[in-house]
Amino acid sequence: MVPQVAGVSPYWFGLAALTFAFSCFVTQRLSAVRSCLYWVDVPKERSLHRRPTPRTGGIAILGGIVIGQLLPVIFGWLDGRAANRTNLL
């Protein structure tokens, strides 16, 4: 059995780190000028920013959340423990 820190398994800390890294990587890739989804908010006279700002960071964060929700389900089903889980924390 894996020891728990503050009642949470280290598995969940690793999953959070993995999804954070995924979100950072995808945000960097989508914010690049050469990306196919390079959507830019061009400042106007009433804007608060002065230079063009990429608008695709939310897509990467949403992708990280989806990956973080799907990984436990996929790996739980693969090893047959999904039916026995009653508490995810």
N, C-alpha and C positions, 0 to 999 in steps of 0.2 A: 504494500500500500504506500502511496506517495504521501509524504507529510503535507499538512495544510498550513498556510500562513493566513492568519486572521479569518479562519474558516473558509478560505477559498483555495482550491487546488492550484498548484503551480501550472497545471495544464492551461488554465484560463488566462494566467498572466502571459504565457507563451503565445496563446491565441491572440490576445490583445496586441502584443508586440508584432506578431506576423501581420495582422490586419493594418496596423499603423504603418509598418514598412511598405506594405502593398499600396496604401493610399498615398504615401509620400512619393513612391516611385511613379505611380500613374499620374499624379498631379504634375510632377516634373516633366513627364513625357507629353502630356496634353498641353502644357503651357509653352512648349517649344514652338518656335515659329514654323518649323517644318511639319508640324502635326496636321493631320487632316481635320481635326476638330479645333483649330486655333481660332476661337471666337474671342474677339477683343471688344471691350467697352471703350470706345473713343471718347475722351472728355469733351464736354461742351462748355459753354460759358457758365452754366449753373452747376456743373459737376464739382465734387469735392476733391477729385484727383486731377493731377496735371499731365500725366502721361498715360498712354494706352495700358489697360489692365486686362489680363486674361480672365475669362469668365468660366473656365472649365474645371475649376477646382472642386466644385460641388459634385460633379459627375464622379470624380475619383474617390471622394469621401463616401458617396453612396455605394460605389463599387466595393469599397473596403468593408462597409457595414454588411452588405449582402454576402460577401465572402466569409466574414466573421460569423454570420448566422448559419451559413450552409456547411462549413467545414465540420462542426460537431455532429451535425445530422448525418452527413455522408460517412464519416469515420465511425460513428456509432452504429450505423446500419451495416457497415462492412464487417465489423467484428462481432456482431450479434448482441450487443449490449443495449441497444436502443429500447427494446421492450422492457428492460429492467430498470430504466432510469425514471425516477419519480421527482428528483430534485436536481436541477442543473448546477447548483452551487455547492 
